[in-house]
């Protein structure tokens, strides 16, 4: 009896007889169904991940934030800022663009120089700024609800908080 031709399994490399080998297509042989399935799984073209665009409202807020940053720091490299903002939002999904803008405003009021790197301190001071603005909002509400019962009217000159997105 002549020697039966042997072939190699494409997945594990084990030599097997051509008569008992599992054929996927011409000249592609496997020793078992498991090797065949592993080969198919490894060589199947996987679709690229789909990039999900944020809603238009979020994109508008992002653009407003970038415009605000450009207004307070006109000499800063905006490519660097966009990269920092992308990383900041990816690493801290609970942050909002408006919250970042208020944090920058809080840092400027606190005396930080924001001309070189406007987003550098944001992740460290975001919660502190949020607490400050919550306290400020509560204080304004308390003042508006307070009523003096002595009959004397007081004229109050108000300086409204600067709108960050002007």
C-alpha positions in Angstrom: 0.0 0.0 0.0 1.4 3.4 -1.0 1.9 6.1 1.7 -1.1 8.3 2.0 -0.4 11.9 1.5 -0.3 14.0 4.7 -1.1 17.6 5.2 -0.6 20.1 8.0 -3.4 21.5 10.0 -3.5 25.3 9.3 -4.2 26.1 13.0 -2.0 23.9 15.1 0.4 22.5 12.5 -0.2 18.8 13.3 0.4 16.5 10.4 -2.8 14.5 9.4 -3.8 12.2 6.6 -5.5 14.1 3.7 -8.3 11.5 3.7 -9.4 12.4 7.3 -8.6 16.1 7.2 -11.4 18.7 7.3 -11.3 20.9 4.2 -12.2 24.6 4.5 -11.3 25.4 0.9 -8.7 24.1 -1.5 -5.4 23.5 0.2 -6.6 24.6 3.6 -6.9 21.6 5.9 -7.6 21.1 9.6 -7.3 18.2 12.1 -10.5 19.0 14.0 -13.6 21.2 14.0 -12.1 23.1 16.9 -9.0 24.0 14.9 -11.2 25.0 12.0 -13.4 27.3 14.1 -10.3 28.9 15.8 -8.8 29.6 12.4 -12.1 31.1 11.1 -12.4 33.3 14.2 -8.8 34.5 13.9 -9.0 35.3 10.2 -12.4 36.8 10.0 -12.4 40.5 9.1 -13.7 42.5 12.1 -15.7 45.6 11.3 -14.1 48.9 12.5 -15.6 50.5 15.6 -18.2 53.2 14.8 -17.4 56.6 16.1 -20.4 58.1 17.8 -20.8 61.8 17.3 -22.0 63.7 20.3 -25.3 65.5 20.0 -25.4 69.0 18.4 -26.1 70.7 21.8 -22.9 69.1 23.3 -20.9 70.2 20.2 -22.2 73.8 20.6 -21.2 73.8 24.3 -17.8 72.5 23.4 -17.3 75.2 20.8 -18.4 77.9 23.3 -15.9 76.6 25.7 -13.1 76.6 23.1 -14.1 80.2 22.2 -14.0 81.2 25.8 -10.6 79.7 26.3 -9.3 81.5 23.1 -10.7 84.7 24.5 -8.9 84.4 27.9 -5.7 83.0 26.5 -5.3 84.1 22.9 -1.7 83.0 22.5 -2.2 79.4 23.7 -1.8 76.5 21.2 -5.4 75.5 20.4 -4.4 72.1 19.1 -2.9 71.4 22.5 -6.1 72.7 24.2 -8.3 70.5 22.1 -6.2 67.4 22.9 -6.3 68.3 26.6 -10.0 68.8 26.5 -10.6 65.5 24.7 -8.4 63.6 27.3 -10.1 65.5 30.1 -13.6 64.5 29.0 -12.6 60.9 28.3 -11.0 60.5 31.7 -13.7 62.4 33.6 -17.1 61.6 32.0 -19.0 63.4 34.8 -17.5 66.8 33.8 -19.5 69.1 31.5 -18.2 71.8 29.2 -20.1 74.5 31.2 -18.6 73.1 34.4 -15.1 73.3 32.9 -15.8 76.9 31.9 -17.0 77.8 35.4 -13.9 76.1 36.8 -11.6 78.2 34.6 -13.5 81.3 35.7 -13.1 80.3 39.4 -9.4 79.7 38.9 -8.9 83.1 37.4 -10.8 84.7 40.3 -8.6 82.7 42.7 -5.5 84.2 41.1 -4.2 81.4 38.9 -2.5 82.4 35.6 -4.5 80.7 32.8 -2.5 82.2 29.9 -0.2 79.3 29.4 -2.3 76.2 30.1 -6.0 77.0 30.7 -7.0 73.3 31.3 -4.0 72.3 33.5 -5.7 72.8 36.9 -9.3 72.0 35.9 -9.3 68.3 36.9 -7.9 69.1 40.3 -10.2 72.1 41.1 -13.4 71.1 39.4 -15.2 69.8 42.5 -14.0 72.8 44.5 -15.3 75.2 41.9 -18.6 73.3 41.7 -19.0 73.6 45.5 -18.2 77.3 45.3 -20.9 78.0 42.7 -23.5 75.8 44.5 -22.8 77.9 47.6 -23.0 81.1 45.6 -26.3 80.1 44.1 -27.7 79.1 47.5 -26.6 82.5 49.0 -28.3 84.4 46.2 -31.5 82.4 46.7 -31.4 83.1 50.5 -30.9 86.8 49.9 -33.8 87.0 47.4 -36.1 85.1 49.8 -35.2 87.2 52.9 -37.7 89.9 53.8 -37.0 92.7 56.2 -40.0 93.5 58.4 -39.0 96.9 59.7 -40.8 98.8 56.9 -37.6 100.4 55.5 -36.9 99.7 51.9 -33.3 99.1 50.9 -32.0 99.8 47.4 -29.5 97.1 46.4 -27.1 97.7 43.6 -26.4 94.3 42.1 -23.4 93.3 40.1 -24.4 90.2 38.3 -22.0 87.3 37.9 -20.3 87.4 34.6 -21.8 85.0 32.1 -19.0 82.7 31.0 -20.3 82.1 27.5 -20.7 85.8 26.4 
